[in-house]
Amino acid sequence: MLFFKKSEVEKRAEKGDKSAILELLRKGKKDKAQKLLERYEDDPDLRKVLFDLYVDEENYLQAYRLLERYGEELGNAKTRGLVYEKVGNYTKAVEEYLKVGDFESLYRVGNILSATGNKDKALEILERARKIAPPSKRDEVEEKILSVKRDLGLVEEKKESLLDRLRKGLKKTKESVEFGVIFRGRKVDDELFEELEELLVKADVGVKTAVNLVEDLRKTAIRKNIKTSEELKEVTKEKVKELLKGCEGKLNLPEDRKPAVILFLGVNGSGKTTTIGKLAYKFAREGKKVMLVAADTFRAAAIEQLEVWANRAGVEITKKHEGADPASVVYEGIERAMGEGYDLVLIDTAGRLHTKEPLINELRKIKKVIQKLLPEEPSETLLVLDATIGQNSIQQAKVFKEAVDISGIVVTKLDGSAKGGAVIAICRELKIPIKLIGVGEGIEDLQPFSVEEYVEALFD
């Protein structure tokens, strides 16, 4: 039998010696240090170290717990603001950020106020942020201010078409991979094909797909005697549209029965709650009576964030306390929707993939509850995938597919990604239609997926 002798540092750390605990942190023994710090939380010096550790590790719920108990003695105003923002306590977040008053803090306040519907105050704060914005951020702030002014009806602009929004949403991908440049006045030769293959891989289309597509283009160019890059561009667009054949889908909601239920799946941070809010807004504007159900009871912030979106969209919400049984929240929400004549029920669910088996069981239980009350529902089970992580989202999708049948995909954050080509990989790998895409932060920036418009915007 082997016995491991504790080092002097570990012995001192176990007695609550601050310098010894800090030494453990320097050596990368964060789990050990955290357990000891939690043991000595009553020590003012050690709980400050614990708070900073929670924030560094992005363990915001635990950091929030400490803040609720000990308040302003922990961290600085900017750090406290970040914690409050991450858990959805936006009132406190704004309060702390305004104490700092630097560009980053003011810009965060402007975004929070805008997202929670306080547009007038958001505009005032964003104007302050613009005055002290670094040169690299001025365009971004100007764009945000213009967006808020539009929402307030202070600027009259021609309404953007879906294609215009999509073009704007794919801006980062196009800037990164420069499809427009490669097809401009170039000779059709091996060098062009090699560059095109490289750019397709960079856009996260997938290596195999990129290689096969370019090889197909080579053969077509020879067969059709294509001489100019502009001609090749048009052929490329047609080939990509062929790759995406069958990838386009529309929401399938019954008109002859109600309520229809849409079940949303996706990891935390994928944009699931935002998607639900934007879709609720769209349906509410169409005159439908919409109910949101907060079945992600694992995170307190998830419930609060969904409530913010319910208020913004002008719809009702069914919720319970943090830690409540998700299936019971769903049961209560659907029962209420049936009794009060709602047209649509949109259900938010948990997305903690690190607890895979419990998550799968929870989702299956939710579906059983839905079908107990409404045997033909859910009409749609939508998986929300984050475009900024590209093809990595495919692995996430496979976990959710183990739990329930997925009827459609929503790809979010296309405006924040240089991996816009991942839409092609996602569709071809998962063989599930893409029904909606998110191309911006605005409440109307969720739109139906169109293969035609996507390809035109990507290669424009």
N, C-alpha and C positions, 0 to 999 in steps of 0.2 A: 504494500500500500504506500502511495506517495503522499507526503505532507508538504504543502506549500507554505513557506514562512512569509508572513506579512512583512512588508518593508516598513522602515521607520516612518516614512511619509504616510503610508496607509494607516498605521496605528494612530498617528497624530490627527489625521483627517477624521478618523472614526470618533475622535474625542471632540470634534467640532473646531479644530484648528483651521482658521481661514487660509493662512499661507499654504498649508498642506493640501487643502482642497483645491486651491488655485493651481498648485503644482500638478495635481491629478488632471485638471483640465488642460494644462499645457502639454501633458503627455498623451492627450487624446482619450483619457478614460472618463468620458462624459457621462455614461450611464451610472458608473460608480459614484461620481461626484454628485450627480443629480439626486440619487437616493439619499446620500448623506445630507445634502442641502435641504431636502424635504424633511428629513428627520429634525434638523435644527432650524426650521422655518421661523420659530419664535425669536431667533437672534436677528436684530435689525440689519447687521452687516451681512450676514449670510443670506437673508432673504433677498437682499439687493442683488447679490451674485446669482441667486436662483432665478430671479426675474430676468436678468440679462441673458442667462443661459436659455430660458424658455424662448425668449425673443429670437436669439441667434439660431435656435433649432426650429423656428417657426411653429412652436407649440403655443399658439396664441390663446387657446381656450384656458390653458393652465396659467398663462401670464395674466389673463383677464381675471381669473379667480383671485390671484394675489392682489391685483389692483382694486378689486371690489372690497377686499379686506383692509388693505393698508394704504391705498390712495397715493397721494402725490409724493410720498417719500421714495417711491420706486421710479427708476429711470428718469428721462427728461421728457419735456412736453411732446417733442416730436415722436419719441418712442411710444409714449402712452397713447398718442393719437393714432399711431399705426395699429396698436393692439385693439383699440376700440373700433377702428375701421374694419379690421379683419374679422371681428366677431359680430359686426353689424350694429354696434351701438353708435350710430352716426351722430347723435346729438353730442355725446361726450367727445367723439373724434374731432368734430368741428371746433368744440370748445378748446381742446388741447392744441390743435394745429394753429388756431388764431393767436395763441400765446407766443408762438414762434415768429410768425409773420414773414418768413423768408419765401422765396419764389415757390419752392417745392411744396411747402405747407399750404400756401394760399391756393396753388393750383389743385391740390388734393381737395381742399375745402370746396372750391368751385365745382369740381366734378361730383363730389358727394351731394351737394345741394341741388345740382342739376338732376342727378339720378333720382333723388327723392322728391322731386317736384317743386322745390323752392327756387324757381327760375329767376325771379327778380333779384333775390339775394345772391344767387350764383353769379349773375351777370356783374353785380357790383364787385364781388370778390375777384372774379376773373379779370376785370379791368385793372384792379390793383396788381394782380399777378403779372399782367402784360407790361406794366411800367418797369418792373424789375426783372423781367425774363431775360435769361442769357440768349445771345444771338441764335444759338442752335435750337432754342425752344419757341422762338417767337411765332413762327408759322403755325406750329401746333396749337398755341394759345389762341391765335387769331381765328383758326378754324373752329375751335371750341366756342369762342365768343359768338361767331357767326351762327353756329348751330343753336345756341341758346336764344339768340335774337330771333331766329326763325321760329322756334317754339313759342316765343312770346308774341309773334306776329309783328315784329318791329322791322322786318325786311320783307319786301315782296320779290319773290324769285320764281322763275319758271320751274314748275315741278319736275324733278329729275325722273327720267324713265328708269325702269328696272335695269336696262343695259348700262346706262350712265352710272348707276350706283354700283353695279358689278365691276365696271371698269375701274372705278375709284377704289373699290374693295380689293381688287387684285393688284393695286399699285405696287406694293412691296415685292410681290413675286416678279412683276414685270421689270422693276428696277434692278432686281437681283440677277435675273437670268437674261434680260435684254433680248427677248424674242423679236421685238420690233427692229432692233439694230441688226441682228444677224441676217434678216431677210431683206435688208435694204441695199440694193445695188451690188450684190455679190455674185461672183461667178459660181456656178453649180459644179463643185469639184469635191475631192476627198476631204480637203481641209474644212469645207463648209459642213459636210456630213459629220465629221468628227466633232466639230464645235457644237453642232446641234445636239448630238448624243450627250455631250458633256452638260449642256444646259438643261436638257430634259431630266438628267439624273439630279442636277442641282435643285431643280424645282420639285424633287421628291416624287417623280412619276414612278420610279422603281427601275432598277438597273435592267432587269430582264425585259420589261416593257419598252424601255428606251432603246435598247439594242435591237429588238425585233421591229420596232417602229421605223428606226433609221434604215435598217436593212431593206424593209419593204419600200421605203422612199427611194432608196438607191435603184432598186429594180424598176420602180414606176418611172423614175426620171429617165432611165435608159430606154424603157419601152415606149414612152410618150415623147422622147426626144426633148425633155425640158431643159431649157438653156438659161433661164433667168431665175433669180432667187424669189422674185415676186410670184412667179408661176408655182415654184416649189412651196411657197408659203400657203397658197390656196389648196394645194394637194395635201399638205401637212394638216391643215384644218379639217379637211374631209376625212383623213385617216383617223384623226383623234376623235371626231364625231362617231366614226364607226366603232372605235374602242369603247366609247361610252353608250353604245346602243343598249337600250334596256335599263340604263342607270337612272332615268328620269321617272319620277313618280309624283302623283298628286295625293293630297290628303283624302282619305276615303271615309267620309262621315255620312251616316244615314240621314235621310230627310224624313223618313216615315216613323221614326221612334226617337224618344228622348228620355233621359239624357244620354248623349253619346259620351264615351269616356276615352280620353287620350292618356296613356301611361307613359311617363318619361323616365328614361334610364340614362346613366352617364356618371363618370367619376366626378368627384368634387373638383371644382375649378374648370370644368369643361364648358361652362356657359349654359348649363341646364336651367337654372332658375331664371336667368335673364331671358332665355328662349321662351319659357313658359309665360313670363310676364309680357313679352312682346306679342306672343300669339293671343294671349287673353285680350290685349288691347285691340288687336286686329278684329277678333270676333265680336268684342263689345261694340266696336264702331259699326259693325254690320248689323247691330241690333239684337244680337244673341245674348241670352242670359247665361252668364259664365260663373262657375264656381272653381276656385283653386283649393287643392287639398295638400296640406303640408305634412307629407308622410316621411320626410327625412327628419326624424326626431332625434337622430344621433348628434347633430350639431345644433346648438341653440341659434347660432348665426343663420343657419339655413331657414329656420322658421321666420326669423325677423326679416330676412332679405325677401322672402316670398310675400310677406305681409306688406313690405314697401311697394313691391310690384303690384299687388292687389289694389292698393290705394291709388297708385299711379294709373293703372288701367281702368279703375272705376268698377271693379268686380268684387264679389264676396270671397271669403276664405274660410275654410274649416281647419282648425288647428287645435293641438293640445300642448301640454308642457314637454320640455326636453326629456327624452328617455321614455316617452309613452310608446305603447305598442303601435307600430306603423299601420298594421292591418286594422286595428280598431279605429284609427283616425280615418282610414279609407272607408270603412263600414259606415261610420257616422256621417261622413261627407256625402257619400252616395245616397244614403237613406234620406238625408236632408234635401239633396238635389231632386230626388224622386217626389218627395212630398211637396216641394215648393215650385215645381215646374221649371227646373233649369234645363237649358238646351245642351250645355256642355260642362263636363267635369275634367279638369286638367290636374293630374296627380304628379307631384314631385316625389322622388324616392332617394334613398341614400346611395352613395357611390364610393364606399370605402373598400377598395379592392384588396387592401392588406388583410381584410377578414373575409376571404373569398367564400368559403362554405356558408358561414352565417348570412352573408349578403344574398347568395343564391337562394337559400331557404326562405329568406325574408321576402324576396321578390315573388317567389312561387306562391307563398302564402297570400300576398296582396292580390295576386291574380285570381286565386281561388275565392277570395272574399268578393271581388268585383263580380265574378261569374255566379256567385251564390245569389246576389241581388239582381244582376242583369246578365243572364246566361249568354247573350250574344256580344257582350263587351269584353275587353276594350276594343273599340273600333280601330284604334291605332296604338301600337307600341313603338315609340320613337326613341332611338338611341342617339344621344347628343355627343358628337366627337369634336375635339379641339383641333383646328387646322394647324395651329402653331407647333404641334408635336408631330405633324405629318403622319408617316406610315406607322409610327409607334402606336397610334390609336387603334390600329387593326388588332393588336394583341388584346387591348382592352375590350374590343367588340366581341372577341371570341369568348371571353369570360361571361359577358352578359347573355350571349346566345345560349350558353349552357343553362341559364335560368329560365328564360321565356323566349317565345318566338318573337322576333323583331320584324315589324312590318315596314319600317322606313328609317332613314338616317337623316339627322340634321347636322350639317357641318358648320361650326361657328368660327368666329375670329379670322375669317379669310382676309380681313383688312389688316390684321396684325402679323401676318405670316408671309415669309418668302417661300413657303412650301405649298403654294396654291395648286401645284400639279398633283399633290397627294389625293385630290378628289378622284383622279383617274385610278390610282392604286387602290383606294378605299373601295370604289365601286367594283373593280374587276376582282379583287380578292374576296370581298364579302358577299358579292352577288345579291345585295339588298338595295332597292331603289333609294336614291337620295331625294328627299322630298322638300327640304328647306335648306337655305344657306344664310348665314349671318355675315353681312358685309360692312358692319359699322356699329357704333355705339348707340345711334339714334333709335327711338322706339319703333320707327318704321323701317329699320334696316334689316329686317328679316324677310326674305322673299322666297317665292317658289324657285326650285332649281330647274333651270332650262339648259339642256346640253348645247343648243344652238348659241344662246347668249353667253354661256360660260366660255366656250371655245373662241367665240369672236372677241370677248374681252381679254382672254389670256394672250392671244396672238396679235392683238390690235397694235 
